[in-house]
Amino acid sequence: MKNHAAGFLICKIFPDGSARFLGLIADKDIRKSRSGTYDIPKGKFEKGESNIDCAIRECWEESGILVAKDEIIGYPSIRNGLVIYSAFTKDEPKIRENPASGITEHEGFSWLGEQDIIDNC
């Protein structure tokens, strides 16, 4: 199967030492159709784009977090054509309009514990 999208599982370490994961709150129609509350920053490839370049661009567009290549942890996971990288950040997300479509794709965000990101994303 050919890869069709790429994105990031973003982790942040909080002052209490807890690790939390970025969950973007999907719009209500997506939440209803996919039976989940959250999404990760991800999206489809632009023409000629590499896996990592797509993931970095999509993360920036959807969350305002610009991942540097030295913040990436390990190797990507590929599942059903979706390439998912993991990275740490110290930044806070900024939900904004997609620069190409002008549509705001997420209603907000939450920092989630491990079980929440597994169960609700």
C-alpha positions as CSV (number, residue, x, y, z in Angstrom):
1,M,0.0,0.0,0.0
2,K,1.3,3.4,-0.9
3,N,1.5,6.0,1.9
4,H,-1.2,8.7,1.5
5,A,-0.7,10.9,4.6
6,A,1.7,11.8,7.4
7,G,1.7,13.4,10.8
8,F,2.9,13.5,14.3
9,L,2.1,12.2,17.8
10,I,3.3,15.1,19.8
11,C,4.4,14.7,23.4
12,K,5.1,17.4,26.0
13,I,6.6,17.0,29.5
14,F,4.8,19.0,32.1
15,P,6.3,20.6,35.3
16,D,4.9,17.7,37.4
17,G,6.9,15.3,35.2
18,S,3.9,13.9,33.4
19,A,4.1,13.2,29.7
20,R,1.0,14.2,27.8
21,F,0.0,13.9,24.1
22,L,-1.5,16.5,21.8
23,G,-5.1,15.8,20.9
24,L,-6.7,18.1,18.4
25,I,-10.5,18.4,18.9
26,A,-12.1,17.4,15.7
27,D,-15.2,19.2,14.5
28,K,-18.5,17.7,15.5
29,D,-19.2,16.0,12.2
30,I,-15.9,14.2,12.2
31,R,-16.3,13.2,15.8
32,K,-19.7,11.7,15.1
33,S,-18.6,9.9,11.9
34,R,-15.4,8.5,13.4
35,S,-16.6,7.8,17.0
36,G,-13.6,9.7,18.5
37,T,-13.1,13.1,20.0
38,Y,-9.5,13.8,19.1
39,D,-7.1,13.7,16.1
40,I,-3.4,14.1,15.7
41,P,-1.9,16.7,13.4
42,K,-1.7,14.9,10.1
43,G,-2.7,15.3,6.5
44,K,-2.3,14.3,2.9
45,F,0.8,14.7,0.8
46,E,1.4,17.6,-1.5
47,K,3.0,16.8,-4.9
48,G,6.6,15.6,-4.5
49,E,6.6,15.9,-0.7
50,S,8.5,13.4,1.4
51,N,7.0,11.6,4.4
52,I,8.8,13.8,6.9
53,D,8.2,17.1,5.1
54,C,4.5,16.3,4.9
55,A,4.3,15.5,8.6
56,I,6.2,18.7,9.5
57,R,4.0,20.9,7.3
58,E,0.7,19.4,8.5
59,C,1.8,19.7,12.1
60,W,2.6,23.4,11.6
61,E,-0.6,24.1,9.6
62,E,-2.9,22.3,12.1
63,S,-1.3,23.0,15.5
64,G,1.1,25.9,15.0
65,I,3.9,23.6,16.3
66,L,6.9,23.5,14.1
67,V,8.8,20.3,14.7
68,A,12.6,20.4,14.2
69,K,14.1,17.2,12.8
70,D,16.2,16.8,16.1
71,E,12.9,16.7,18.1
72,I,11.8,13.5,16.3
73,I,11.9,10.3,18.4
74,G,12.9,7.1,16.7
75,Y,11.4,5.8,13.5
76,P,7.9,6.4,12.1
77,S,5.0,4.0,12.4
78,I,3.2,3.2,9.2
79,R,-0.3,1.9,9.4
80,N,-2.8,1.7,6.5
81,G,-0.8,4.2,4.5
82,L,-0.5,6.8,7.4
83,V,3.0,7.6,8.4
84,I,3.1,8.7,12.1
85,Y,6.3,10.2,13.6
86,S,6.7,10.9,17.3
87,A,8.2,14.1,18.7
88,F,8.7,16.2,21.8
89,T,7.7,19.8,22.1
90,K,7.9,22.6,24.6
91,D,5.4,24.7,22.6
92,E,1.7,25.3,23.1
93,P,-0.5,24.7,20.0
94,K,-2.3,27.5,18.2
95,I,-5.4,26.3,16.3
96,R,-5.7,28.3,13.1
97,E,-7.2,28.2,9.6
98,N,-5.7,25.9,7.0
99,P,-3.7,28.3,4.8
100,A,-4.8,26.6,1.6
101,S,-8.5,26.1,2.3
102,G,-9.2,28.8,4.8
103,I,-11.1,26.2,6.9
104,T,-10.4,25.8,10.6
105,E,-10.2,22.0,10.9
106,H,-10.2,21.6,14.7
107,E,-12.2,23.2,17.5
108,G,-9.4,23.2,20.0
109,F,-6.9,20.9,21.7
110,S,-6.2,19.0,24.9
111,W,-3.1,17.5,26.4
112,L,-4.0,13.9,27.0
113,G,-2.7,11.0,29.0
114,E,-1.6,7.8,27.3
115,Q,-4.9,6.0,27.8
116,D,-7.0,9.0,26.6
117,I,-5.0,9.3,23.4
118,I,-5.4,5.6,22.7
119,D,-9.1,5.4,23.6
120,N,-10.3,8.7,22.1
121,C,-8.2,9.5,19.1
